[in-house]
Amino acid sequence: MSDEMTFAQNEDGTFSAYDDTYDITIHCEAEEEQKKVIERLRATNWVPVSERLPDVSGTYQVTCMDGRIHRSTYAKFQSKLKRWELTGARSYWKVIAWMPLPEPYKEDKWEDVN
């Protein structure tokens, strides 16, 4: 939290003191590091299919509607056809949101400094 006072304009045009108690700052040493952070933050958000579809074909984590039940699963997306591919009993589910799959876990390799 900073020592200076910041004002924010409200929707009605009036101003009020801005409370930065819950702000988060991410400091990056280089532009490439910043790009990686932004990419990682974007990859952890669900994207409604009503907003946009994936740019490339591949497998994605999806949320589907099965009647009135929300279900999470994996599905293949075909970018040329703009179509989701669900198999078996899932084939009638409607994909409502998607997110990229995370990178596989990799152990950090720490070098022995002795």
Contact map, one row per residue, 1 for C-alpha under 8 A:
111000000000000000011000000000000000000000000000000000000000000000000000000000000000000000000000000000000000000000
111110000000000000010000000000000000000000000000000000000000000000000000000000000000000000000000000000000000000000
111110000000000000000000000000000000000000000000000000000000000000000000000000000000000000000000000000000000000000
011111000000000000000000000000000000000000000000000000000000000000000000000000000000000000000000000000000000000000
011111100000000011000000000000000000000000000000000000000000000000000000000000000000000000000000000000000000000000
000111110000000011100000000000000000000000000000000000000000000000000000000000000000000000000000000000000000000000
000011111000001111000000000000000000000000000000000000000000000000000000000000000000000000000000000000000000000000
000001111100001111000000000000000000000000000000000000000000000000000000000000000000000000000000000000000000000000
000000111110111100000000000000000000000000000000000000000000000000000000000000000000000000000000000000000000000000
000000011111111100000000000000000000000000000000000000000000000000000000000000000000000000000000000000000000000000
000000001111110000000000000000000000000000000000000000000000000000000000000000000000000000000000000000000000000000
000000000111110000000000000000000000000000000000000000000000000000000000000000000000000000000000000000000000000000
000000001111111000000000000000000000000000000000000000000000000000000000000000000000000000000000000000000000000000
000000001111111100000000000000000000000000000000000000000000000000000000000000000000000000000000000000000000000000
000000111100111110000000000000000000000000000000000000000000000000000000000000000000000000000000000000000000000000
000000111100011111000000000000000000000000000000000000000000000000000000000000000000000000000000000000000000000000
000011110000001111100000000000000000000000000000000000000000000000000000000000000000000000000000000000000000000000
000011110000000111110000000000000000000000000000000000000000000000000000000000000000000000000000000000000000000000
000001000000000011111100000000000000000000000000000000000000000000000000000000000000000000000000000000000000000000
110000000000000001111110000000000000000000000000000000000000000000000000000000000000000000000000000000000000000000
100000000000000000111110000000000000000000000000000000000000000000000000000000000000000000000000000000000000000000
000000000000000000111111000000000000000000000000000000000000000000000000000000000000000000000000000000000000000000
000000000000000000011111100000000000000000000000000000000000000000000000000000000000000000000000000000000000000000
000000000000000000000111110000000000000000000000000000000000000000000000000000000000000000000000000000000000000000
000000000000000000000011111000000000000000000000000000000000000000000000000000000000000000000000000000000000000000
000000000000000000000001111100000000000000000000000000000000000000000000000000000000000000000000000000000000000000
000000000000000000000000111110000000000000000000000000000000000000000000000000000000000000000000000000000000000000
000000000000000000000000011111101100000000000000000000000000000000000000000000000000000000000000000000000000000000
000000000000000000000000001111101100000000000000000000000000000000000000000000000000000000000000000000000000000000
000000000000000000000000000111111100000000000000000000000000000000000000000000000000000000000000000000000000000000
000000000000000000000000000111111110000000000000000000000000000000000000000000000000000000000000000000000000000000
000000000000000000000000000001111111000000000000000000000000000000000000000000000000000000000000000000000000000000
000000000000000000000000000111111111100000000000000000000000000000000000000000000000000000000000000000000000000000
000000000000000000000000000111111111110000000000000000000000000000000000000000000000000000000000000000000000000000
000000000000000000000000000000111111111000000000000000000000000000000000000000000000000000000000000000000000000000
000000000000000000000000000000011111111100000000000000000000000000000000000000000000000000000000000000000000000000
000000000000000000000000000000001111111110000000000000000000000000000000000000000000000000000000000000000000000000
000000000000000000000000000000000111111111000000000000000000000000000000000000000000000000000000000000000000000000
000000000000000000000000000000000011111111100000000000000000000000000000000000000000000000000000000000000000000000
000000000000000000000000000000000001111111110000000000000000000000000000000000000000000000000000000000000000000000
000000000000000000000000000000000000111111111000000000000000000000000000000000000000000000000000000000000000000000
000000000000000000000000000000000000011111111000000000000000000000000000000000000000000000000000000000000000000000
000000000000000000000000000000000000001111111100000000000000000000000000000000000000000000000000001111000000000000
000000000000000000000000000000000000000111111100000000000000000000000000000000000000000000000000001100000000000000
000000000000000000000000000000000000000011111110000000000000000000000000000000000000000000000000001000000000000000
000000000000000000000000000000000000000000111111000000000000000000000000000000000000000000000000111000000000000000
000000000000000000000000000000000000000000001111101110000000000000000000000000000000000000000000111000000000000000
000000000000000000000000000000000000000000000111111100000000000000000000000000000000000000000001110000000000000000
000000000000000000000000000000000000000000000011111110000000000000000000000000000000000000000011110000000000000000
000000000000000000000000000000000000000000000001111110000000000000000000000000000000000000000001000000000000000000
000000000000000000000000000000000000000000000011111110000000000000000000000000000000000000000000000000000000000000
000000000000000000000000000000000000000000000011111111000000000000000000000000000000000000000000000000000000000000
000000000000000000000000000000000000000000000010111111100000000000000000000000000100000000000000000000000000000000
000000000000000000000000000000000000000000000000000111111000000000000000000010100000000000000000000000000000000000
000000000000000000000000000000000000000000000000000011111000000000000000000000100000000000000000000000000000000000
000000000000000000000000000000000000000000000000000001111100000000000000000011100000000000000000000000000000000000
000000000000000000000000000000000000000000000000000001111110000000000000000111110000000000000000000000000000000000
000000000000000000000000000000000000000000000000000000011111000000000000000111000000000000000000000000000000000000
000000000000000000000000000000000000000000000000000000001111100000000000011110000000000000000000000110000000000000
000000000000000000000000000000000000000000000000000000000111110000000000011110000000000000000000011110000000000000
000000000000000000000000000000000000000000000000000000000011111000000001111000000000000000000000011110000000000000
000000000000000000000000000000000000000000000000000000000001111100000001111000000000000000000011111000000000000000
000000000000000000000000000000000000000000000000000000000000111110000111100000000000000000000011110000000000000000
000000000000000000000000000000000000000000000000000000000000011111000111100000000000000000001111100000000000000000
000000000000000000000000000000000000000000000000000000000000001111111110000000000000000000001111000000000000000000
000000000000000000000000000000000000000000000000000000000000000111111110000000000000000000011100000000000000000000
000000000000000000000000000000000000000000000000000000000000000011111000000000000000000000001000000000000000000000
000000000000000000000000000000000000000000000000000000000000000011111100000000000000000000000000000000000000000000
000000000000000000000000000000000000000000000000000000000000000011111110000000000000000000000000000000000000000000
000000000000000000000000000000000000000000000000000000000000001111011111000000000000000000000000000000000000000000
000000000000000000000000000000000000000000000000000000000000001111001111100000000000000000000000000000000000000000
000000000000000000000000000000000000000000000000000000000000111100000111110000000000000000000000000000000000000000
000000000000000000000000000000000000000000000000000000000000111100000011111000000000000000000000000000000000000000
000000000000000000000000000000000000000000000000000000000011110000000001111100000000000000000000000000000000000000
000000000000000000000000000000000000000000000000000000000011110000000000111110000001110000000000000000000000000000
000000000000000000000000000000000000000000000000000000001111000000000000011111000001110000000000000000000000000000
000000000000000000000000000000000000000000000000000001011111000000000000001111100111100000000000000000000000000000
000000000000000000000000000000000000000000000000000000011100000000000000000111111111100000000000000000000000000000
000000000000000000000000000000000000000000000000000001111000000000000000000011111110000000000000000000000000000000
000000000000000000000000000000000000000000000000000000001000000000000000000001111110000000000000000000000000000000
000000000000000000000000000000000000000000000000000000000000000000000000000001111110000000000000000000000000000000
000000000000000000000000000000000000000000000000000010000000000000000000000011111111000000000000000000000000000000
000000000000000000000000000000000000000000000000000000000000000000000000000011111111100000000000000000000000000000
000000000000000000000000000000000000000000000000000000000000000000000000001111000111110000000010000000000000000000
000000000000000000000000000000000000000000000000000000000000000000000000001111000011111000100000000000000000000000
000000000000000000000000000000000000000000000000000000000000000000000000001100000001111101111000000000000000000000
000000000000000000000000000000000000000000000000000000000000000000000000000000000000111111100000000000000000000000
000000000000000000000000000000000000000000000000000000000000000000000000000000000000011111100000000000000000000000
000000000000000000000000000000000000000000000000000000000000000000000000000000000000001111110000000000000000000000
000000000000000000000000000000000000000000000000000000000000000000000000000000000000011111111000000000000000000000
000000000000000000000000000000000000000000000000000000000000000000000000000000000000111111111000000000000000000000
000000000000000000000000000000000000000000000000000000000000000001000000000000000000010011111100000000000000000000
000000000000000000000000000000000000000000000000000000000000000111100000000000000000010001111110000000000000000000
000000000000000000000000000000000000000000000000000000000000000111000000000000000000000000011111000000000000000000
000000000000000000000000000000000000000000000000100000000000011110000000000000000001000000001111110000000000000000
000000000000000000000000000000000000000000000001110000000000011110000000000000000000000000000111110000000000000000
000000000000000000000000000000000000000000000111100000000000011100000000000000000000000000000011111000000000000000
000000000000000000000000000000000000000000000111100000000001111000000000000000000000000000000011111100000000000000
000000000000000000000000000000000000000000111110000000000001110000000000000000000000000000000000111110000000000000
000000000000000000000000000000000000000000110000000000000011100000000000000000000000000000000000011111000000000000
000000000000000000000000000000000000000000100000000000000011100000000000000000000000000000000000001111100000000000
000000000000000000000000000000000000000000100000000000000000000000000000000000000000000000000000000111110000000000
000000000000000000000000000000000000000000000000000000000000000000000000000000000000000000000000000011111000000000
000000000000000000000000000000000000000000000000000000000000000000000000000000000000000000000000000001111100000000
000000000000000000000000000000000000000000000000000000000000000000000000000000000000000000000000000000111110000000
000000000000000000000000000000000000000000000000000000000000000000000000000000000000000000000000000000011111000000
000000000000000000000000000000000000000000000000000000000000000000000000000000000000000000000000000000001111100000
000000000000000000000000000000000000000000000000000000000000000000000000000000000000000000000000000000000111110000
000000000000000000000000000000000000000000000000000000000000000000000000000000000000000000000000000000000011111000
000000000000000000000000000000000000000000000000000000000000000000000000000000000000000000000000000000000001111100
000000000000000000000000000000000000000000000000000000000000000000000000000000000000000000000000000000000000111110
000000000000000000000000000000000000000000000000000000000000000000000000000000000000000000000000000000000000011111
000000000000000000000000000000000000000000000000000000000000000000000000000000000000000000000000000000000000001111
000000000000000000000000000000000000000000000000000000000000000000000000000000000000000000000000000000000000000111
